[in-house]
Amino acid sequence: MNQEEITPYHLIGGEPKLQSLVDRFYFFMDTLPGAQAVRQAHGPSLTSAKEKLFKYLSGWLGGPDLFIEEFGHPRLRMRHLPFTIGQIERDQWMMCMNKALYEIEMEDELRQQILKALGQLASHMINQTETATIE
């Protein structure tokens, strides 16, 4: 592998580490009491969301463009418009991702870069000034 091929995807350990990251992310979303709003937005099953996040992050981190190959351009904001995403949902999503990223061995500088970029992306997904109320 030459310098041009070294991407965050490779630096975190490729497909197995990315799958572990996605699994841990959804584990936290499914089990943490502080992630109720974002979990509720995903419906009863997380299977499809897990597959899509894995495929998206693969390309986003510089690995195979699995999401684009299957679904075309991500158009993330458009794809998320049917869901209520406010500051609470964004923050809960980031809380789960933060916990998952800290379980993957990597250089802390890389982890911070990924968290910053994902934080910006998560903020871009906000489509409500008011957040959903959990009943």
SVG drawing of the C-alpha trace seen along z (x, -y; Angstrom):
<svg xmlns="http://www.w3.org/2000/svg" viewBox="-46 -26 50 34">
<polyline fill="none" stroke="black" stroke-width="0.4" points="0.0,0.0 1.5,-3.4 1.0,-6.7 -1.9,-7.7 -3.9,-4.6 -3.5,-5.2 -6.9,-6.5 -8.8,-6.7 -10.5,-3.5 -7.2,-1.7 -5.8,-3.4 -8.7,-2.2 -8.3,1.4 -10.5,1.7 -13.7,3.7 -13.5,5.7 -12.9,2.6 -15.5,0.6 -18.1,3.4 -17.1,3.4 -17.6,-0.4 -21.0,-0.2 -22.1,2.7 -21.0,0.9 -22.6,-2.3 -26.0,-0.6 -25.5,1.3 -25.2,-2.0 -28.2,-3.4 -30.3,-0.4 -29.3,-0.2 -28.4,-3.6 -31.3,-5.4 -29.8,-8.7 -30.3,-7.7 -34.1,-7.1 -35.0,-9.9 -32.5,-8.8 -33.3,-5.1 -37.1,-5.8 -36.5,-7.4 -35.0,-4.2 -38.1,-2.0 -38.3,1.5 -35.3,3.0 -31.8,1.6 -30.7,4.1 -31.2,1.9 -29.7,-1.2 -26.7,0.9 -26.1,2.1 -26.5,-1.4 -24.3,-3.1 -21.5,-0.5 -21.7,-1.0 -21.8,-4.8 -18.9,-5.0 -16.8,-2.6 -16.7,-5.1 -16.7,-8.2 -13.6,-7.0 -11.8,-6.2 -12.6,-2.6 -14.8,-0.9 -17.8,-3.1 -20.3,-0.4 -23.2,-2.8 -22.8,-4.7 -22.4,-1.4 -25.8,-0.2 -27.8,-3.3 -26.2,-6.1 -25.2,-9.5 -25.8,-9.6 -27.8,-12.8 -27.9,-12.4 -29.9,-15.4 -32.6,-14.5 -32.7,-10.9 -33.1,-12.0 -35.9,-14.6 -38.7,-12.1 -37.2,-11.8 -37.5,-14.3 -33.9,-15.4 -33.4,-18.1 -30.5,-19.0 -31.4,-16.2 -31.4,-13.5 -28.1,-14.9 -26.5,-14.9 -27.7,-11.4 -26.4,-10.1 -23.0,-11.7 -23.0,-10.4 -23.3,-6.8 -20.7,-7.4 -18.3,-8.9 -18.6,-5.9 -18.2,-3.5 -15.2,-5.3 -13.4,-5.2 -13.8,-1.4 -11.8,-1.2 -8.1,-1.3 -6.6,-4.2 -4.5,-7.3 -6.3,-9.9 -5.6,-12.6 -7.4,-10.5 -10.3,-9.8 -10.7,-13.5 -10.7,-14.3 -13.3,-11.7 -15.5,-12.9 -15.2,-16.5 -16.2,-15.6 -19.1,-13.4 -20.2,-16.2 -20.4,-18.6 -22.3,-16.0 -24.7,-15.3 -25.4,-19.0 -26.2,-19.2 -28.9,-16.6 -30.9,-18.7 -34.2,-19.5 -36.3,-20.6 -36.0,-23.6 -38.1,-21.6 -37.1,-18.1 -39.3,-15.0 -41.0,-14.4 -40.7,-10.9 -43.9,-9.7"/>
</svg>
